[in-house]
Amino acid sequence: MLRPPPRAPPGRRAAPPRGPPNPLTVTRLLRELRAKGVAPDETGIREIAEVGSYVVALSVRALFDARPGWVRDVATAIAVLGEEDAEHIGALAGVPAARVAEAVEQLREADVMAPDRADLAHDVVRSAVLEAAGAERLAELRARAALLLSDAGRPAEEVANQVLLVPGTPQPWMGWVLREAAAQAEHRGAPEAAARYLYRVLEAEPDSLSAHVPLAKALAEINPAEAIRLLKRALALATDIRTKAPIAVQFGLTCLTVQQSPAAVRVLSEVLDELEAELGPDPDPRDRELRTLVQSTLLISGSDEKATIHTVRERFTRIPEPAGDTPAQRQMLAMMTVLSAMEGRSVRRAVGQARRALSSPDRLDNWSLLFSAFTLGLADEIEEAMETLEHALRHGQDNAAVWSYVITLSYRAQLLHGVGAIPDALADAQTAVEIISEERWSANVTMPQTALATILIDRGEPERAEELLAAVTRPNLDGFVMEYHSYLMARARARWALGDSATALRLLLDCGASLEESGFANPVFLPWWTEAACLLAAEKRADEARDLVEHGTELARRWSTPRAFGLAALARGVTTPGEEGIAQLTEAVEHFSGSPARSEYARAEFLLGGALLDAGRPREARERLRSAVDLAQGCGALALARDARSRLVAAGGRMREITASPVDLLTGTERKVAQMASRGAGNREIAESLFVTVRTVETHLTSVYRKLSVGQRGELASVLNSPSLPDPQAPAWVFASRGRR
């Protein structure tokens, strides 16, 4: 058995071996260790490499000294090109193909070549061969290899990977290859690879807009701060306003990721003023589309923070509503719809804007899709909202837009939670939190943590929710329109669940004041006023809630959706004593039963059951409380289900204990499918047993895998019998976009 050279005593380097070394001792050693099932740890591999690289270098040089020069040339060509056909190896080495085959045999006999493929035996060997070629010769070979592959019609990325290794400024033809490679990398969802290619282009063309702008686009999701720097440089380089405007649009959208909304509004406002002065009152259709694009991006960027939202809202009132016939007009409508929804005055107008914006969703950016879905969700148009979010998620995946994907996934979790699909919401929120854990911009995101915390509270885990919220470190969080208020509501609900009603009430009132400051008057977006009314009623301070209830009732009347009316009736019911309060709670139940808000429907039933029990009507109370338990458990709202069960038992009813098994995440049909699949039944067998199609079974299994965070059938049995859920996994494309497979 081969052994590594003896280690030197501490503080001394190992002496070089005397006499000619055995060729590739390190490669043989590693091969023998692996064959015997021995895997050296990182320290062992490093120690082998330290001594071994020196030994292999000597071995390679001794081998080349003892062979004709064309053997060395072939080995060097293989080191540069890797596993390649003899024709290309020979062309790079400058020897005939027949001689290539002869050289390969000699190299294989000497253990330089791998025994089972046409490549060198090990990366250590490759390094030694390349080092023996010398830096100048190697640079020449790299350039020739890139040109050789390009002439052979190889994919641009394959050619560009050779170009990346060529020192010095890339030649003009290399710039074309690098740009084409970047486009291919972007298409396959690998922005980090695209950025590597474009950085080399930038070296050759430091003042080129065509280098700065696509590089900034590649970096927008993975390194937005660097993208901002590049776009600032591009704006300085652009001299024509029609060239500058699209760059300003890209700058404005990228600023959202790095909390620079004021900078985006300043740049976009300046560009818009300059553009309007240049175009005049009656621009041609192309210029009109460009102006609309800048306007809509200004609205998107400025609506993120309190410091800028009033500025953009003022501009919004002066901009006529577009028809929605072009992509920029549809983006404008998407932004207008969220501002309309924030005002909370006309649900019909807001929904109409959203639907016109979505008339061709394939041409909308992720923000436009998200804003349209946001408005549709507030309007109880849940099916349309979910379809739009699904489209946005596909858009994020197709473009490797991890940040946008996380934001969309987090909002979908919030929407699912709002309609009582808590298991699905939990799966989305957990996945979003898992994704951001390895992203450099994670400190600038709060929606995943807030969404997950909100869901955990309803599942009876307020302590975990508090831990998540305590870990939020986003700077200037109180300056943001959406995230801050969701964060305050989640914290308030967590504190209330933990028995700290005083802090909870303060947070709810802070949320209301901040929403008013932001101009947000929609009653169903974070209904802090209903929560505050319920808290005050529970504290026997219902009189203090009168103004809040009147305020919320007026907002609900203006927005006029079943959920809004249900929230207002619920707030009135909990703060009104006696039969009148019961009547109001009954009205709330009726409104919620006609809305998609199943969790709030369950809560209304619970509060009505409690009021009936307090009024001495236990039989009616049991009926309502049993309904509350069934609804809450079906939603996955385990905390409410347990509270309702306790009151039901107190009213003389009977019901089994509420558990938090992973099975609770599944619908009844999903549970049956999962159990049969875990016992080894095939899809067709399950379909025949349940009298459904195979396609339906596949759909149910997909949902089961997602809810339980498993990847295959074989994992179902252990998860179904486990008291806790496995950790969720980010989609594979997210790892690929980070450069990992």
DOFI-594160 format. One line per 4 residues: for each residue x, y, z of C-alpha. Coordinates in nm, 3 decimals, decimal comma, always signed. Layout:
X Y Z; ... .
This chain:
+0,000 +0,000 +0,000; +0,127 +0,348 -0,087; +0,191 +0,583 +0,203; +0,230 +0,960 +0,211 .
+0,577 +1,102 +0,279; +0,658 +1,127 +0,652; +0,536 +1,445 +0,819; +0,800 +1,689 +0,934 .
+0,827 +1,771 +1,305; +0,627 +2,074 +1,418; +0,773 +2,401 +1,293; +0,971 +2,239 +1,007 .
+0,874 +2,180 +0,644; +0,895 +1,831 +0,507; +1,217 +1,777 +0,312; +1,177 +1,700 -0,058 .
+1,210 +1,330 -0,131; +1,549 +1,218 -0,261; +1,579 +1,080 -0,610; +1,317 +1,090 -0,883 .
+0,966 +1,075 -0,732; +0,711 +0,815 -0,827; +0,466 +0,975 -1,068; +0,139 +1,095 -0,914 .
+0,182 +0,934 -0,574; -0,091 +1,156 -0,428; -0,345 +1,060 -0,692; -0,275 +0,692 -0,635 .
-0,296 +0,739 -0,260; -0,634 +0,910 -0,273; -0,764 +0,644 -0,511; -0,648 +0,362 -0,282 .
-0,796 +0,529 +0,025; -1,133 +0,568 -0,143; -1,124 +0,210 -0,273; -1,075 +0,093 +0,086 .
-1,361 +0,309 +0,210; -1,131 +0,556 +0,384; -1,227 +0,920 +0,334; -0,969 +1,165 +0,473 .
-1,118 +1,456 +0,666; -1,058 +1,815 +0,558; -0,739 +1,842 +0,761; -0,605 +1,519 +0,616 .
-0,683 +1,622 +0,262; -0,520 +1,960 +0,318; -0,205 +1,799 +0,457; -0,191 +1,553 +0,168 .
-0,241 +1,840 -0,075; +0,034 +2,054 +0,080; +0,294 +1,783 +0,038; +0,128 +1,622 -0,261 .
+0,114 +1,924 -0,488; +0,491 +1,953 -0,463; +0,538 +1,581 -0,524; +0,301 +1,579 -0,822 .
+0,470 +1,884 -0,975; +0,807 +1,707 -0,959; +0,651 +1,391 -1,100; +0,496 +1,572 -1,395 .
+0,816 +1,753 -1,482; +1,018 +1,433 -1,458; +0,766 +1,262 -1,684; +0,779 +1,540 -1,942 .
+1,161 +1,542 -1,936; +1,159 +1,171 -2,019; +0,906 +1,197 -2,305; +0,894 +1,373 -2,645 .
+0,774 +1,733 -2,642; +0,444 +1,648 -2,816; +0,342 +1,436 -2,514; +0,377 +1,744 -2,295 .
+0,183 +1,952 -2,550; -0,104 +1,700 -2,557; -0,115 +1,685 -2,176; -0,126 +2,064 -2,159 .
-0,405 +2,081 -2,417; -0,607 +1,828 -2,216; -0,544 +2,030 -1,899; -0,684 +2,337 -2,072 .
-0,981 +2,182 -2,256; -1,070 +1,896 -2,023; -1,244 +1,589 -2,162; -1,250 +1,665 -2,534 .
-1,226 +1,482 -2,866; -0,886 +1,410 -3,021; -0,937 +1,652 -3,308; -0,971 +1,954 -3,081 .
-0,693 +1,837 -2,848; -0,465 +1,795 -3,146; -0,560 +2,135 -3,289; -0,473 +2,307 -2,963 .
-0,156 +2,103 -2,910; -0,048 +2,137 -3,271; -0,011 +1,760 -3,329; -0,203 +1,511 -3,549 .
-0,498 +1,322 -3,401; -0,311 +0,991 -3,430; -0,029 +1,126 -3,219; -0,283 +1,248 -2,964 .
-0,398 +0,888 -2,914; -0,038 +0,776 -2,868; +0,029 +1,052 -2,616; -0,286 +0,962 -2,422 .
-0,171 +0,602 -2,390; +0,166 +0,712 -2,252; +0,000 +0,950 -2,009; -0,244 +0,682 -1,894 .
+0,041 +0,437 -1,833; +0,204 +0,700 -1,615; -0,120 +0,757 -1,420; -0,149 +1,112 -1,552 .
-0,473 +1,028 -1,733; -0,784 +0,890 -1,566; -0,831 +0,520 -1,644; -1,197 +0,552 -1,745 .
-1,221 +0,885 -1,927; -1,025 +1,112 -2,159; -0,923 +1,361 -1,893; -0,645 +1,406 -1,641 .
-0,653 +1,193 -1,330; -0,703 +1,466 -1,072; -0,724 +1,844 -1,032; -0,386 +1,829 -0,855 .
-0,244 +1,681 -1,174; -0,413 +1,945 -1,387; -0,260 +2,222 -1,176; +0,085 +2,066 -1,208 .
+0,056 +2,034 -1,588; -0,067 +2,391 -1,627; +0,207 +2,523 -1,397; +0,467 +2,343 -1,605 .
+0,343 +2,526 -1,917; +0,431 +2,869 -1,777; +0,204 +3,174 -1,744; +0,271 +3,327 -2,088 .
+0,225 +3,000 -2,276; -0,087 +2,919 -2,073; -0,248 +3,257 -2,150; -0,191 +3,197 -2,522 .
-0,341 +2,848 -2,499; -0,648 +2,974 -2,311; -0,719 +3,233 -2,580; -0,665 +2,980 -2,859 .
-0,887 +2,728 -2,680; -1,169 +2,982 -2,651; -1,144 +3,066 -3,021; -1,126 +2,696 -3,110 .
-1,445 +2,619 -2,918; -1,617 +2,925 -3,064; -1,531 +2,821 -3,419; -1,660 +2,472 -3,338 .
-2,001 +2,622 -3,251; -1,990 +2,532 -2,883; -2,237 +2,702 -2,644; -2,137 +3,055 -2,551 .
-2,102 +2,971 -2,182; -1,854 +2,693 -2,258; -1,644 +2,936 -2,463; -1,682 +3,214 -2,205 .
-1,554 +2,991 -1,927; -1,225 +2,972 -2,118; -1,230 +3,347 -2,177; -1,266 +3,409 -1,804 .
-0,931 +3,238 -1,753; -0,748 +3,449 -2,012; -0,554 +3,722 -1,830; -0,564 +4,081 -1,943 .
-0,829 +4,280 -2,123; -1,065 +4,064 -2,333; -1,037 +4,102 -2,709; -1,339 +4,246 -2,896 .
-1,467 +3,907 -3,012; -1,446 +3,782 -2,654; -1,684 +4,059 -2,545; -1,948 +3,928 -2,782 .
-1,906 +3,574 -2,647; -1,924 +3,696 -2,286; -2,245 +3,890 -2,355; -2,403 +3,588 -2,523 .
-2,295 +3,366 -2,233; -2,448 +3,611 -1,986; -2,777 +3,598 -2,174; -2,771 +3,217 -2,166 .
-2,692 +3,216 -1,793; -2,975 +3,459 -1,723; -3,214 +3,245 -1,928; -3,129 +2,933 -1,726 .
-3,169 +3,122 -1,398; -2,805 +3,167 -1,297; -2,753 +3,539 -1,229; -2,420 +3,490 -1,052 .
-2,275 +3,325 -1,362; -2,416 +3,604 -1,581; -2,251 +3,861 -1,356; -1,911 +3,689 -1,383 .
-1,923 +3,711 -1,762; -2,040 +4,072 -1,764; -1,771 +4,187 -1,520; -1,513 +4,082 -1,781 .
-1,699 +4,284 -2,042; -1,687 +4,582 -1,808; -1,308 +4,544 -1,782; -1,281 +4,589 -2,157 .
-1,552 +4,858 -2,182; -1,544 +5,063 -1,858; -1,758 +5,343 -2,005; -2,009 +5,127 -2,189 .
-2,377 +5,148 -2,101; -2,426 +4,811 -2,265; -2,193 +4,665 -2,001; -2,322 +4,850 -1,694 .
-2,697 +4,804 -1,743; -2,716 +4,426 -1,802; -2,464 +4,366 -1,523; -2,681 +4,567 -1,286 .
-2,983 +4,364 -1,395; -2,798 +4,039 -1,321; -2,701 +4,168 -0,975; -3,037 +4,323 -0,885 .
-3,160 +4,022 -0,687; -2,831 +3,884 -0,553; -2,628 +4,200 -0,481; -2,860 +4,500 -0,510 .
-2,616 +4,744 -0,350; -2,363 +4,676 -0,626; -2,641 +4,699 -0,886; -2,731 +5,044 -0,751 .
-2,368 +5,157 -0,786; -2,354 +5,040 -1,147; -2,685 +5,207 -1,232; -2,571 +5,538 -1,083 .
-2,267 +5,518 -1,308; -2,490 +5,433 -1,605; -2,714 +5,732 -1,534; -2,406 +5,953 -1,532 .
-2,288 +5,807 -1,863; -2,626 +5,844 -2,038; -2,660 +6,176 -2,219; -2,992 +6,126 -2,398 .
-3,309 +6,136 -2,187; -3,466 +5,849 -2,383; -3,164 +5,637 -2,295; -3,160 +5,755 -1,934 .
-3,529 +5,686 -1,866; -3,515 +5,301 -1,884; -3,204 +5,308 -1,665; -3,391 +5,520 -1,410 .
-3,675 +5,265 -1,416; -3,430 +4,985 -1,340; -3,271 +5,200 -1,069; -3,607 +5,269 -0,905 .
-3,708 +4,904 -0,887; -3,367 +4,796 -0,757; -3,381 +5,062 -0,484; -3,676 +4,882 -0,329 .
-3,448 +4,595 -0,231; -3,200 +4,816 -0,045; -3,439 +5,056 +0,129; -3,355 +5,354 -0,090 .
-3,703 +5,466 -0,190; -3,623 +5,838 -0,141; -3,325 +5,807 -0,379; -3,544 +5,629 -0,633 .
-3,816 +5,896 -0,611; -3,561 +6,175 -0,652; -3,400 +6,020 -0,962; -3,730 +5,917 -1,122 .
-3,887 +6,258 -1,056; -3,592 +6,436 -1,215; -3,596 +6,204 -1,515; -3,974 +6,236 -1,551 .
-3,957 +6,617 -1,545; -3,679 +6,615 -1,803; -3,864 +6,361 -2,016; -4,190 +6,558 -2,013 .
-4,002 +6,876 -2,110; -3,835 +6,693 -2,396; -4,146 +6,514 -2,525; -4,390 +6,803 -2,508 .
-4,768 +6,780 -2,463; -4,836 +6,537 -2,749; -4,560 +6,271 -2,769; -4,569 +5,988 -3,021 .
-4,692 +5,646 -2,898; -4,341 +5,514 -2,824; -4,246 +5,819 -2,617; -4,584 +5,814 -2,442 .
-4,522 +5,452 -2,341; -4,178 +5,544 -2,206; -4,325 +5,829 -2,001; -4,595 +5,602 -1,860 .
-4,331 +5,346 -1,765; -4,136 +5,609 -1,568; -4,456 +5,735 -1,402; -4,565 +5,388 -1,293 .
-4,218 +5,305 -1,158; -4,220 +5,630 -0,963; -4,549 +5,526 -0,803; -4,416 +5,178 -0,724 .
-4,091 +5,306 -0,571; -4,252 +5,589 -0,379; -4,525 +5,378 -0,222; -4,277 +5,175 -0,019 .
-4,197 +5,432 +0,251; -4,389 +5,690 +0,451; -4,130 +5,953 +0,355; -4,227 +5,932 -0,012 .
-4,581 +5,800 -0,032; -4,749 +6,138 -0,001; -4,533 +6,277 -0,283; -4,630 +5,998 -0,520 .
-4,993 +6,007 -0,412; -5,003 +6,376 -0,510; -4,865 +6,288 -0,854; -5,111 +6,000 -0,873 .
-5,407 +6,235 -0,844; -5,279 +6,436 -1,144; -5,226 +6,135 -1,372; -5,529 +6,027 -1,578 .
-5,621 +5,661 -1,556; -5,485 +5,483 -1,866; -5,683 +5,243 -2,082; -5,451 +4,951 -2,017 .
-5,373 +4,882 -2,383; -4,993 +4,865 -2,344; -4,751 +4,703 -2,097; -4,661 +5,036 -1,934 .
-5,027 +5,133 -1,906; -5,106 +4,801 -1,741; -4,819 +4,854 -1,498; -4,960 +5,200 -1,421 .
-5,302 +5,047 -1,356; -5,147 +4,789 -1,124; -4,995 +5,069 -0,920; -5,310 +5,277 -0,925 .
-5,512 +4,982 -0,800; -5,304 +4,946 -0,484; -5,333 +5,319 -0,413; -5,707 +5,294 -0,466 .
-5,721 +4,997 -0,230; -5,520 +5,190 +0,029; -5,777 +5,468 +0,019; -6,051 +5,208 +0,070 .
-6,321 +5,413 -0,100; -6,441 +5,206 -0,396; -6,389 +4,833 -0,417; -6,545 +4,829 -0,764 .
-6,297 +5,083 -0,899; -5,996 +4,910 -0,743; -6,096 +4,568 -0,874; -6,166 +4,710 -1,219 .
-5,818 +4,861 -1,231; -5,661 +4,534 -1,120; -5,846 +4,330 -1,380; -5,752 +4,568 -1,659 .
-5,392 +4,557 -1,541; -5,400 +4,178 -1,561; -5,553 +4,166 -1,909; -5,211 +4,048 -2,031 .
-5,017 +3,931 -1,722; -4,732 +3,785 -1,927; -4,604 +4,139 -1,988; -4,623 +4,253 -1,626 .
-4,328 +4,271 -1,390; -4,339 +4,100 -1,052; -4,438 +4,417 -0,865; -4,738 +4,479 -1,088 .
-4,855 +4,122 -1,042; -4,807 +4,144 -0,665; -4,992 +4,475 -0,631; -5,282 +4,355 -0,843 .
-5,308 +4,039 -0,633; -5,293 +4,250 -0,316; -5,598 +4,452 -0,421; -5,792 +4,147 -0,535 .
-5,722 +3,983 -0,200; -5,854 +4,283 -0,008; -6,164 +4,273 -0,228; -6,235 +3,905 -0,144 .
-6,158 +3,805 -0,505; -5,940 +3,525 -0,375; -5,937 +3,293 -0,675; -5,812 +3,570 -0,905 .
-5,560 +3,683 -0,645; -5,420 +3,332 -0,608; -5,391 +3,286 -0,985; -5,203 +3,614 -1,009 .
-4,966 +3,518 -0,727; -4,900 +3,184 -0,891; -4,809 +3,370 -1,208; -4,579 +3,599 -1,007 .
-4,408 +3,301 -0,845; -4,346 +3,144 -1,185; -4,209 +3,478 -1,304; -3,969 +3,485 -1,008 .
-3,859 +3,127 -1,068; -3,811 +3,173 -1,442; -3,594 +3,481 -1,381; -3,412 +3,346 -1,073 .
-3,552 +3,649 -0,889; -3,508 +3,514 -0,537; -3,595 +3,837 -0,354; -3,914 +3,892 -0,554 .
-4,003 +3,524 -0,512; -3,965 +3,549 -0,133; -4,182 +3,862 -0,112; -4,451 +3,701 -0,328 .
-4,439 +3,376 -0,132; -4,470 +3,571 +0,194; -4,769 +3,764 +0,069; -4,934 +3,445 -0,050 .
-4,882 +3,306 +0,301; -5,059 +3,612 +0,442; -5,344 +3,578 +0,194; -5,384 +3,208 +0,265 .
-5,384 +3,280 +0,636; -5,654 +3,541 +0,586; -5,883 +3,292 +0,415; -5,825 +3,021 +0,671 .
-5,589 +2,798 +0,472; -5,336 +2,797 +0,752; -5,155 +2,470 +0,661; -5,081 +2,606 +0,313 .
-4,989 +2,942 +0,460; -4,751 +2,772 +0,702; -4,578 +2,587 +0,420; -4,526 +2,910 +0,221 .
-4,405 +3,113 +0,518; -4,162 +2,844 +0,638; -4,017 +2,813 +0,288; -3,973 +3,190 +0,261 .
-3,796 +3,206 +0,597; -3,569 +2,916 +0,499; -3,474 +3,086 +0,172; -3,375 +3,419 +0,328 .
-3,158 +3,249 +0,588; -2,876 +3,222 +0,332; -2,925 +3,547 +0,141; -2,704 +3,851 +0,192 .
-3,004 +4,085 +0,184; -3,197 +3,898 +0,456; -3,168 +4,190 +0,702; -3,378 +4,403 +0,464 .
-3,676 +4,164 +0,464; -3,943 +4,127 +0,730; -4,244 +3,981 +0,547; -4,141 +3,612 +0,579 .
-4,083 +3,638 +0,954; -4,400 +3,839 +1,009; -4,611 +3,599 +0,804; -4,473 +3,296 +0,985 .
-4,513 +3,459 +1,326; -4,877 +3,544 +1,254; -4,948 +3,185 +1,155; -4,767 +3,042 +1,458 .
-4,984 +3,252 +1,689; -5,297 +3,096 +1,543; -5,140 +2,753 +1,580; -5,089 +2,817 +1,951 .
-4,715 +2,893 +1,942; -4,684 +3,261 +2,045; -4,343 +3,203 +2,206; -4,194 +3,095 +1,872 .
-4,366 +3,391 +1,708; -4,205 +3,628 +1,955; -3,861 +3,478 +1,887; -3,904 +3,532 +1,515 .
-4,018 +3,890 +1,556; -3,741 +3,969 +1,804; -3,487 +3,862 +1,544; -3,610 +4,120 +1,288 .
-3,333 +4,377 +1,243; -3,445 +4,578 +0,939; -3,316 +4,936 +0,980; -3,579 +5,213 +0,995 .
-3,858 +4,956 +0,997; -4,109 +5,215 +1,121; -4,065 +5,408 +0,796; -4,215 +5,141 +0,571 .
-4,577 +5,133 +0,464; -4,650 +4,760 +0,433; -4,395 +4,577 +0,646; -4,412 +4,796 +0,956 .
-4,784 +4,763 +1,010; -4,784 +4,387 +0,955; -4,499 +4,365 +1,205; -4,690 +4,571 +1,464 .
-5,003 +4,357 +1,425; -4,805 +4,036 +1,463; -4,631 +4,166 +1,775; -4,959 +4,284 +1,924 .
-5,127 +3,948 +1,869; -4,827 +3,765 +2,014; -4,823 +3,981 +2,327; -5,197 +3,934 +2,374 .
-5,163 +3,557 +2,336; -4,891 +3,564 +2,601; -5,113 +3,759 +2,844; -4,960 +4,106 +2,800 .
-5,275 +4,291 +2,699; -5,138 +4,637 +2,789; -4,849 +4,611 +2,543; -5,076 +4,451 +2,284 .
-5,321 +4,741 +2,302; -5,041 +4,998 +2,273; -4,905 +4,823 +1,964; -5,251 +4,807 +1,804 .
-5,309 +5,178 +1,861; -4,961 +5,255 +1,725; -5,049 +5,051 +1,418; -5,370 +5,250 +1,366 .
-5,194 +5,585 +1,404; -4,918 +5,484 +1,165; -5,166 +5,358 +0,905; -5,350 +5,689 +0,923 .
-5,020 +5,872 +0,877; -4,953 +5,660 +0,567; -5,297 +5,731 +0,424; -5,405 +5,368 +0,457 .
-5,780 +5,355 +0,520; -5,873 +5,008 +0,400; -6,065 +4,830 +0,680; -5,959 +4,473 +0,597 .
-5,587 +4,539 +0,562; -5,466 +4,465 +0,915; -5,795 +4,537 +1,099; -5,626 +4,671 +1,412 .
-5,949 +4,838 +1,521; -6,136 +4,506 +1,543; -5,848 +4,351 +1,738; -5,838 +4,647 +1,974 .
-6,216 +4,629 +2,028; -6,194 +4,256 +2,109; -5,905 +4,316 +2,348; -6,083 +4,600 +2,530 .
-6,401 +4,392 +2,553; -6,205 +4,101 +2,702; -6,057 +4,345 +2,956; -6,408 +4,470 +3,049 .
-6,326 +4,812 +2,899; -6,574 +4,806 +2,612; -6,671 +5,171 +2,661; -6,319 +5,275 +2,557 .
-6,367 +5,108 +2,220; -6,663 +5,320 +2,106; -6,461 +5,558 +1,884; -6,260 +5,271 +1,736 .
-6,577 +5,081 +1,648; -6,738 +5,383 +1,487; -6,419 +5,449 +1,289; -6,400 +5,091 +1,167 .
-6,771 +5,075 +1,083; -6,737 +5,382 +0,860; -6,434 +5,233 +0,682; -6,625 +4,907 +0,631 .
-6,926 +5,090 +0,489; -6,703 +5,259 +0,230; -6,523 +4,938 +0,127; -6,842 +4,729 +0,147 .
-6,721 +4,371 +0,116; -6,870 +4,084 +0,322; -6,549 +4,057 +0,522; -6,543 +4,430 +0,595 .
-6,905 +4,421 +0,714; -6,828 +4,111 +0,922; -6,535 +4,284 +1,095; -6,751 +4,586 +1,179 .
-7,034 +4,371 +1,314; -6,787 +4,167 +1,519; -6,638 +4,482 +1,674; -6,986 +4,613 +1,755 .
-7,095 +4,276 +1,892; -6,810 +4,227 +2,140; -6,847 +4,584 +2,273; -7,228 +4,581 +2,302 .
-7,384 +4,404 +2,601; -7,691 +4,183 +2,612; -7,915 +4,075 +2,328; -7,810 +4,361 +2,104 .
-7,451 +4,234 +2,120; -7,566 +3,880 +2,039; -7,759 +4,017 +1,741; -7,449 +4,198 +1,615 .
-7,235 +3,884 +1,655; -7,500 +3,684 +1,469; -7,477 +3,940 +1,189; -7,098 +3,902 +1,188 .
-7,134 +3,525 +1,150; -7,368 +3,574 +0,855; -7,132 +3,817 +0,682; -6,828 +3,596 +0,734 .
-7,015 +3,286 +0,616; -7,054 +3,461 +0,282; -6,689 +3,563 +0,262; -6,366 +3,365 +0,211 .
-6,247 +3,460 +0,563; -6,296 +3,119 +0,728; -6,072 +3,187 +1,031; -6,271 +3,499 +1,115 .
-6,590 +3,302 +1,056; -6,468 +3,054 +1,318; -6,379 +3,336 +1,556; -6,720 +3,496 +1,515 .
-6,889 +3,163 +1,594; -6,667 +3,129 +1,901; -6,748 +3,477 +2,030; -7,118 +3,429 +1,959 .
-7,112 +3,096 +2,142; -6,943 +3,260 +2,439; -7,198 +3,542 +2,444; -7,485 +3,291 +2,432 .
-7,329 +3,091 +2,714; -7,290 +3,407 +2,925; -7,655 +3,489 +2,853; -7,764 +3,152 +2,996 .
-7,843 +2,982 +2,664; -7,613 +2,676 +2,677; -7,788 +2,469 +2,410; -7,749 +2,742 +2,147 .
-7,400 +2,811 +2,277; -7,295 +2,448 +2,225; -7,415 +2,458 +1,866; -7,209 +2,771 +1,792 .
-6,904 +2,651 +1,980; -6,907 +2,313 +1,808; -6,920 +2,496 +1,475; -6,630 +2,715 +1,588 .
-6,420 +2,410 +1,676; -6,490 +2,241 +1,344; -6,419 +2,555 +1,144; -6,104 +2,644 +1,337 .
-5,962 +2,294 +1,323; -6,039 +2,276 +0,951; -5,848 +2,600 +0,904; -5,554 +2,485 +1,114 .
-5,622 +2,757 +1,374; -5,539 +2,526 +1,664; -5,532 +2,795 +1,935; -5,887 +2,903 +1,855 .
-6,000 +2,541 +1,821; -5,869 +2,462 +2,171; -6,032 +2,771 +2,322; -6,362 +2,684 +2,155 .
-6,340 +2,326 +2,275; -6,279 +2,443 +2,634; -6,587 +2,662 +2,625; -6,784 +2,382 +2,463 .
-6,693 +2,145 +2,743; -6,782 +2,417 +2,995; -7,122 +2,441 +2,823; -7,177 +2,067 +2,870 .
-7,059 +1,950 +2,528; -6,817 +1,668 +2,452; -6,532 +1,662 +2,202; -6,193 +1,494 +2,171 .
-5,871 +1,686 +2,247; -5,724 +1,909 +1,977; -5,375 +1,796 +1,871; -5,096 +1,960 +1,672 .
-4,991 +1,657 +1,469; -4,862 +1,719 +1,116; -5,171 +1,530 +1,003; -5,371 +1,834 +1,113 .
-5,220 +2,020 +0,821; -5,395 +1,793 +0,574; -5,750 +1,796 +0,446; -5,952 +1,479 +0,493 .
-5,890 +1,358 +0,139; -5,521 +1,447 +0,155; -5,492 +1,249 +0,477; -5,647 +0,941 +0,317 .
-5,421 +0,969 +0,012; -5,112 +1,020 +0,230; -5,190 +0,724 +0,452; -5,249 +0,491 +0,158 .
-4,936 +0,612 -0,018; -4,731 +0,569 +0,300; -4,841 +0,203 +0,311; -4,711 +0,149 -0,043 .
-5,028 +0,188 -0,251; -4,974 +0,316 -0,604; -5,154 +0,616 -0,750; -5,392 +0,406 -0,959 .
-5,480 +0,186 -0,661; -5,551 +0,496 -0,450; -5,760 +0,650 -0,728; -5,973 +0,337 -0,766 .
-6,020 +0,310 -0,390; -6,133 +0,673 -0,355; -6,326 +0,685 -0,685; -6,119 +0,971 -0,824 .
-5,882 +1,011 -1,120; -5,510 +0,937 -1,105; -5,451 +1,304 -1,183; -5,650 +1,400 -0,872 .
-5,437 +1,167 -0,661; -5,121 +1,324 -0,803; -5,254 +1,670 -0,717; -5,332 +1,564 -0,360 .
-4,988 +1,408 -0,317; -4,819 +1,723 -0,442; -5,010 +1,921 -0,180; -4,922 +1,665 +0,089 .
-4,551 +1,679 +0,006; -4,557 +2,057 +0,017; -4,746 +2,085 +0,346; -4,532 +1,824 +0,519 .
-4,204 +1,938 +0,358; -4,116 +1,595 +0,220; -3,979 +1,511 -0,119; -4,093 +1,156 -0,186 .
-4,333 +0,878 -0,092; -4,087 +0,691 +0,126; -4,072 +0,979 +0,377; -4,447 +0,990 +0,440 .
-4,472 +0,715 +0,701; -4,216 +0,868 +0,938; -4,357 +1,221 +0,901; -4,719 +1,112 +0,954 .
-4,615 +0,945 +1,280; -4,387 +1,229 +1,393; -4,489 +1,491 +1,651; -4,319 +1,768 +1,456 .
-4,264 +1,876 +1,100; -3,932 +1,846 +0,915; -3,756 +2,164 +0,813; -3,877 +2,303 +0,480 .
-3,644 +2,310 +0,182; -3,593 +2,592 -0,065; -3,678 +2,503 -0,426; -3,387 +2,358 -0,622 .
-3,375 +2,657 -0,857; -3,292 +2,884 -0,561; -2,975 +2,685 -0,493; -2,892 +2,693 -0,864 .
-2,926 +3,072 -0,873; -2,673 +3,094 -0,590; -2,430 +2,890 -0,796; -2,501 +2,564 -0,608 .
-2,665 +2,250 -0,744 .
